[in-house]
Amino acid sequence: MKSNKFKILTFSFVMMLSLVSCGGDEEKTGLDILSDEGLVVGRIINEESTHSLVNYETAGLKKPRSIQADAIDKKTGNPVTPNATEIYVGFYKSTMGPKDVEVRYYASHADAITYGQPPADKTIAMGHEAGGAVKGAGTFAKSSYGAYIISGNVVVLCQVQIEVCDELVAGLE
């Protein structure tokens, strides 16, 4: 019950911020999520879009490999990526070199925000705290994911910084 209230409040807050803070071309700029240091670590864009794996492969996602979407955290017994329908890990050849990418699919943009944003925040927070290389995507263990974009029904986690996500998502257009 408390968890549902939190999800509703979080979703309402994010939606309110996106309506208030985004003037002009919302599809391009979206809503930025900042770290404590003021770095952009997340972005919410393309509210009306629905994407599939084919879209991301066309945009440049290489060697996507499916991983378990309904994994359970062994310590808490809670889903690692609640309500995700599919998850793929691969890499993207960005202007900064090849970078690891994880693409998490949800039924809708609202689900991607409500169910996908909290685990994405947790994943990048763990990466900042622990540093190091990816030890099994989706597990929150020493991830090198430094940023994410929620684009339509998809949460895209990108290695190191938001610009990697920006480049990949730009290829969807």
Secondary structure, DSSP 8 states (H G I E B T S, - for coil): -HHHHHHHHHHHHHHHHHHHH--S-HHHH-EEEE-TTS-EEEEEE-TT----HHHHHHHTEEEEEEE-TT-B-TTT-SBSSTT--EEEEEEEEETTEEEEEEEEE-SSHHHIIIIIHHHHHHHHHHHHHH-S--SSTTS-SS--EEEEEEETTEEEEEES-HHHHHHHHHTT-
